[in-house]
Amino acid sequence: MFELRNVTKSYLTPKGRRFIFRNLSLSIPPGKNIGLIGRNGAGKSTLMNLLGGADVPDSGVIATDRSISWPVGLSGGFQGSMTGRDNVKFVCRVYGATGEDMREKVRYVQEFAEIGDWIDEPIKTYSSGMRSRVGFGLSMAFDFDYYLIDEVMSVGDAQFRRKCNEVFQEKMKKSNIVLVSHNMPEIKKLCDIVLLVKDGQILKFDDVEEGIKAYND
């Protein structure tokens, strides 16, 4: 469950303050796979970051009783001078994974990302593909009620994408997703409801095809 109450969010730009949302109120029922759609710049990623707690509103309240992941596959938050192992261990500490649980998650990421001994090299020496694989593996090493996905399921080559898809399908058996995508067949396949972000407002559609039609119109 997500509930937004009188949420206002803005950013300061060289041309002044730009408001993304003003006094936005919305209730999203639990147990639904949520598709966030809208034109570029409409505020989809901002809304996802607000729901996940990566960003905070200027005013208002966002409430949920579920655990929320960081954006799946996010690698921009890695500390470049630290090794892959130490980056994974840092995230483990943040989420309370210690001892054998931490060691198991490090092993999982190393094997999933297929990086072998590179796990003990600084992240800044990794290729972009290696960083992406580690980022995705790290996301899958933890269990959340909701996984946030922002157009990242195309990581790696075809074989690795199949591997990612298989693992993610297992996660979806007991978890839900918040998916930001311009790929409407993907939205239709994976989501139960659609939130159309448009002109600072959010239109909720319980019928996914109706939401996609509104987006296309």
Number of C-alpha atoms within 10 A of each C-alpha: 13 15 16 19 16 16 19 20 22 15 10 9 8 6 6 8 10 12 14 21 24 17 14 17 17 15 13 15 11 13 14 18 20 25 30 25 27 22 14 10 12 19 24 25 20 19 21 21 17 17 21 21 14 12 13 18 19 14 14 16 16 20 12 15 10 12 12 19 22 17 23 21 23 20 19 10 8 20 15 15 13 16 20 29 22 19 21 25 18 17 14 21 12 9 11 11 17 14 10 9 12 20 15 14 22 23 17 16 24 23 14 21 23 16 17 11 10 16 23 14 16 17 24 15 14 18 10 14 13 19 23 22 26 30 24 23 25 25 21 22 18 13 14 19 17 24 25 25 22 19 15 16 15 13 19 18 10 10 9 16 15 14 13 21 14 11 14 15 11 10 19 15 8 12 18 22 23 26 27 22 19 17 10 17 11 12 23 17 9 18 20 19 24 27 24 23 23 18 13 15 18 22 13 19 17 14 13 22 17 13 21 21 10 13 17 10 6
